[in-house]
Amino acid sequence: MAERDKQPSCESMASEEAGADFATTVERLEQLVERLESGELSLEGSLAAFEQGVRLTRDAQRRLDEAELRVRTLIEGPDGGVDFDSFSAPSEEPSGEDGDSER
C-alpha cells in the first residue's frame, strides 16, 4: 500500500503528460526505465509503468513528427522542393589564430 501512495494515479499522470514538453517526456521515460530495471515494482506496478512508458513514447514520437513537419514547412523552397544541408556542429577549437577567420 505504501508503494501505491508514492505513485500518482494514471489519470493524473495522463493529464501531466499532455502538458509536458519533449525534454520532460524523455526525462520521465528515463525515470520509468530506471524504475523498471531496478526491480522495485510489483507486477501490477511494472505493467502500469510499462503502459505509461508506451503513452510517453507515442507522445514523444508525435512531438518529433510535428517538429519535423514544422521544419520542413520552414525550409521548403519556392518550387516546392526541399534542400537539406547537413548540419555540422561548430568546432570547439578555433580554426585560425584569432578564432574569427571564418567570419
Secondary structure by P-SEA (a helix, b strand, c coil): cccccccccaaaaaaaaaaccaaaaaaaaaaaaaaaaaccccaaaaaaaaaaaaaaaaaaaaaaaaaaaaaaaaacccccbbbbccccccccccccccccccc
